[in-house]
Amino acid sequence: MNILITGGAGYIGSHMARMLSKYDHSVEVIDSMENGHRSALPVKVVITVANISDKKALDTIFSATPIDAVIHFAGYINVEESVRDPYKYFSNNVLNSMNLLEVMEAHGVNKIIFSSTAAIYGTPQTEKLAENHSKLPTSPYGLSKWNFEELLRYFDQKGTIRSISLRYFNAAGASLDGENGEDHAPESHIIPLALKTASGKQKEFYLFGTQYPTRDGSCIRDYIHVEDLCRAHLLMLEALAAGHGTDAYNVGTGDGVSNREVVGVVKKVTGVDFSVVESDPRPGDPHTLVADVTRLQSEFGWKPIHSDIKSIVESAWKWTSGHPNGYEDRH
Ligand SMILES: NC(=O)c1ccc[n+]([C@@H]2O[C@H](COP(=O)([O-])OP(=O)(O)OC[C@H]3O[C@@H](n4cnc5c(N)ncnc54)[C@H](O)[C@@H]3O)[C@@H](O)[C@H]2O)c1
């Protein structure tokens, strides 16, 4: 298939591009490079450096190659920043993304996989979050993703675009060969931050929130290895190609790991006992987010393979030790 990946030079998008290339799909990327890295992508992948708000750029891509499906990763991802600057999040994650849908429609491209998030659910009312859990996001980031999921359902109703929204829990880890990993600036994710502290790039590790009603007072999250996550996208591409209707699925493991436990595993894997500063909770952070993944597993036979926390941290450590400054290209 010919696949267009938006945000393909970012963390998850670049893993996806590599996986698709391995399976002999033809891959094109559009990325503004605001947070992307050229060297995260295989050399043979064609990249258009442009914003998805740029209709002309999208038009050129869709006119040049018959695109079978789009995987839409482009967006802003920082929960805390979204609380400070909701406009930034709605204009990119909703408006710019809608622009993409309009151009897809104009070119008759009728399949999209959308990067949604566990942040759409808000404070959990049940131990695990199933897809039909109420949607009361506690941050503009979560709301922007939920709004776009809802928009996608209207495009389906119009009969122009079928979509599968994948609601990622915490994407983590690096490619098993250690060549492709997470390099956000600024970094807001716990594992790369803890690893930076272990490798001496950062002096102290900040543990945000220690008084939550959880087993050890810290936040609980469900970590999914980036390769397992990308494998779920491959299955969704096949499903959409086979006529699957618009839907949404959680992607996680169903197991919660607390922030304190993550720190413990990072210390063990790296062998470094770094200093941890207990800090206030971050705004917009629910205390627990654990997926119910029954639907993805039973309907598609998908299972996480690399997503136990030790394997995730080991793969991320391999990437971090081999790339102490991340991608050297800084875009
Ligand atoms: N990382 C996670 O744990 C996680 C969890 C849930 C959902 N998600 C979603 O997955 C997607 C990818 O996340 P990531 O961690 O790879 O983020 P990332 O920031 O590494 O990648 C996003 C990429 O999109 C590009 N981009 C942003 N806005 C753009 C625009 N308007 N036009 C073109 N390119 C644009 C950036 O330059 C970047 O390369 C995001 O949509 C995010 O909301 C991520």
The ligand as a Tripos MOL2 file, in Angstrom:
@<TRIPOS>MOLECULE
LIG
   44    48     1     0     0
SMALL
NO_CHARGES

@<TRIPOS>ATOM
      1 N1          3.8420    9.5690   22.9100 N.am      1 LIG1
      2 C1          2.7880    9.1010   23.5550 C.2       1 LIG1
      3 O1          2.8910    8.4630   24.6000 O.2       1 LIG1
      4 C2          1.4130    9.3390   22.9960 C.ar      1 LIG1
      5 C3          0.2980    8.9030   23.7390 C.ar      1 LIG1
      6 C4         -0.9720    9.1200   23.2190 C.ar      1 LIG1
      7 C5         -1.1260    9.7150   21.9820 C.ar      1 LIG1
      8 N2         -0.0350   10.1400   21.3090 N.ar      1 LIG1
      9 C6         -0.2410   10.8160   20.0170 C.3       1 LIG1
     10 O2          0.5900   10.2180   19.0540 O.3       1 LIG1
     11 C7          1.0360   11.1820   18.1080 C.3       1 LIG1
     12 C8          2.5390   11.0840   17.9570 C.3       1 LIG1
     13 O3          3.1610   11.2930   19.2240 O.3       1 LIG1
     14 P1          4.7430   11.3940   19.3450 P.3       1 LIG1
     15 O4          5.0970   11.0800   20.7430 O.co2     1 LIG1
     16 O5          5.3720   10.6570   18.2390 O.co2     1 LIG1
     17 O6          4.9250   12.9680   19.1380 O.3       1 LIG1
     18 P2          6.1050   13.7480   18.3890 P.3       1 LIG1
     19 O7          6.0170   15.1620   18.8350 O.co2     1 LIG1
     20 O8          7.3920   13.0450   18.5430 O.co2     1 LIG1
     21 O9          5.6700   13.6320   16.8660 O.3       1 LIG1
     22 C9          4.7110   14.4640   16.2970 C.3       1 LIG1
     23 C10         5.2770   14.9500   14.9690 C.3       1 LIG1
     24 O10         4.2760   15.7460   14.3330 O.3       1 LIG1
     25 C11         4.8980   16.8950   13.7660 C.3       1 LIG1
     26 N3          3.8350   17.9100   13.6790 N.ar      1 LIG1
     27 C12         3.1510   18.4970   14.6960 C.ar      1 LIG1
     28 N4          2.2160   19.3200   14.2090 N.ar      1 LIG1
     29 C13         2.3140   19.2650   12.8600 C.ar      1 LIG1
     30 C14         1.6160   19.8840   11.7870 C.ar      1 LIG1
     31 N5          0.6320   20.7450   12.0100 N.pl3     1 LIG1
     32 N6          1.9790   19.5980   10.5120 N.ar      1 LIG1
     33 C15         2.9880   18.7100   10.2610 C.ar      1 LIG1
     34 N7          3.6760   18.0860   11.2350 N.ar      1 LIG1
     35 C16         3.3450   18.3650   12.5050 C.ar      1 LIG1
     36 C17         6.0420   17.2450   14.6970 C.3       1 LIG1
     37 O11         7.0500   17.9800   14.0540 O.3       1 LIG1
     38 C18         6.5080   15.8400   15.1300 C.3       1 LIG1
     39 O12         7.5440   15.3660   14.2890 O.3       1 LIG1
     40 C19         0.5420   12.5340   18.6100 C.3       1 LIG1
     41 O13        -0.5950   12.9050   17.8800 O.3       1 LIG1
     42 C20         0.1920   12.2690   20.0530 C.3       1 LIG1
     43 O14        -0.8520   13.0960   20.5080 O.3       1 LIG1
     44 C21         1.2270    9.9760   21.7780 C.ar      1 LIG1
@<TRIPOS>BOND
     1     1     2 1
     2     2     3 2
     3     2     4 1
     4     4     5 ar
     5     4    44 ar
     6     5     6 ar
     7     6     7 ar
     8     7     8 ar
     9     8     9 1
    10     8    44 ar
    11     9    10 1
    12     9    42 1
    13    10    11 1
    14    11    12 1
    15    11    40 1
    16    12    13 1
    17    13    14 1
    18    14    15 2
    19    14    16 1
    20    14    17 1
    21    17    18 1
    22    18    19 2
    23    18    20 1
    24    18    21 1
    25    21    22 1
    26    22    23 1
    27    23    24 1
    28    23    38 1
    29    24    25 1
    30    25    26 1
    31    25    36 1
    32    26    27 ar
    33    26    35 ar
    34    27    28 ar
    35    28    29 ar
    36    29    30 ar
    37    29    35 ar
    38    30    31 1
    39    30    32 ar
    40    32    33 ar
    41    33    34 ar
    42    34    35 ar
    43    36    37 1
    44    36    38 1
    45    38    39 1
    46    40    41 1
    47    40    42 1
    48    42    43 1
@<TRIPOS>SUBSTRUCTURE
     1 LIG1         1 GROUP 0 **** ****
